Each structure stands twice: as structure tokens, then as C-alpha cells.
């Protein structure tokens, strides 16, 4: 298998639990979404995404608007 020895050397045969993996993903998302949003400079990305969720946009209508009719 390609790079199997390399990966084994890096990870020392440690496999994280599901809870640890979820925590690592949450920490990465907090880091990734912490800078200010380029579209709304007064908010960070997480706040901008939360505000977008509250608009109650109908997914079917959105799909109709962005779909290409050929």
C-alpha cells in the first residue's frame, strides 16, 4: 500500500475515538469560521451563516432559480 510505512510512522498506531474526532472537527470549524466575513465585515463567518439560515429560503424555489434550462 502506498505510503503505509510513512503514515504508520507519523501516527504511531494511534486512532482517535469518534468523540475526539468530532471535537477536532468542531475546533477546526471554529478556527475556520472565526475571521470576519468578506461580504459582511462587521460579522464573522459563523454569524453570517446563522443569519442566512433564518431567512427561511425554500430549497425548491432556489433550485428552480439557479437551474439551467436547456
Secondary structure per residue as TSV (DSSP state, phi and psi in degrees):
chain	resnum	aa	ss	phi	psi
A	1	X	-	360.0	138.7
A	2	X	T	-66.6	128.8
A	3	X	T	63.5	17.0
A	4	X	H	-61.4	-42.4
A	5	X	H	-67.2	-39.2
A	6	X	H	-62.0	-48.1
A	7	X	H	-65.1	-38.0
A	8	X	H	-63.2	-39.5
A	9	X	H	-67.8	-36.7
A	10	X	H	-70.1	-40.2
A	11	X	H	-100.2	-6.3
A	12	X	T	51.0	37.6
A	13	X	T	59.2	24.5
A	14	X	-	-92.9	130.3
A	15	X	-	-121.3	123.1
A	16	X	-	-73.9	153.8
A	17	X	-	-78.5	170.7
A	18	X	H	-63.7	-41.8
A	19	X	H	-63.0	-41.3
A	20	X	H	-65.2	-39.7
A	21	X	H	-65.0	-43.3
A	22	X	H	-61.6	-42.4
A	23	X	H	-63.7	-41.8
A	24	X	H	-63.9	-41.0
A	25	X	H	-65.4	-43.0
A	26	X	H	-61.1	-42.1
A	27	X	H	-63.9	-39.8
A	28	X	H	-66.3	-42.0
A	29	X	H	-64.1	-40.1
A	30	X	H	-61.4	-42.1
A	31	X	H	-65.3	-45.8
A	32	X	H	-66.1	-36.1
A	33	X	T	-95.3	5.0
A	34	X	-	-77.4	-30.8
A	35	X	S	-67.6	161.8
A	36	X	B	-65.9	146.9
A	37	X	-	-75.1	133.6
A	38	X	S	-65.6	-25.3
A	39	X	S	-84.8	-28.3
A	40	X	S	-132.3	88.3
A	41	X	T	-61.3	-19.1
A	42	X	T	-84.9	-4.0
A	43	X	S	-126.0	153.9
A	44	X	B	-85.4	171.6
A	45	X	H	-62.6	-39.5
A	46	X	H	-60.4	-46.4
A	47	X	H	-63.7	-40.0
A	48	X	H	-64.4	-39.8
A	49	X	H	-67.7	-38.3
A	50	X	H	-64.0	-41.3
A	51	X	H	-63.7	-36.4
A	52	X	H	-66.9	-32.8
A	53	X	H	-68.7	-29.9
A	54	X	T	-77.4	-3.3
A	55	X	T	-79.4	-8.6
A	56	X	-	52.1	53.2
A	57	X	-	-77.9	129.4
A	58	X	-	-74.7	120.7
A	59	X	H	-62.9	-36.5
A	60	X	H	-66.2	-42.9
A	61	X	H	-64.2	-42.1
A	62	X	H	-62.0	-43.1
A	63	X	H	-61.8	-39.9
A	64	X	H	-64.0	-38.1
A	65	X	H	-70.9	-34.0
A	66	X	H	-100.0	-6.6
A	67	X	-	-75.9	146.9
A	68	X	-	-94.2	123.7
A	69	X	-	-94.3	119.3
A	70	X	-	-113.7	360.0
